[in-house]
Amino acid sequence: MFGLGMQELLVILVIILVLFGANKLPGLARSLGSSVKEFKKGVTDPVDETPSTAKKDEDKKV
């Protein structure tokens, strides 16, 4: 996993635990997970631009 060993991951986990505290860690993980999910969704789904939206954009330019 990214060339990191068990010791490096443990050090990173301890640093995160010290910075954010044990109480905020579940919320932080939940927020990170939903952000990654939305990012992947945005990357894989094509943008659906309807002609009416494109027309409005052209009107704004003029």
Secondary structure, DSSP 4 states (H G I P E B T S, - for coil): -TT--HHHHHHHHHHHHHHH-TTTHHHHHHHHHHHHHHHHHHHHSPP---HHHHHHHHHHH-
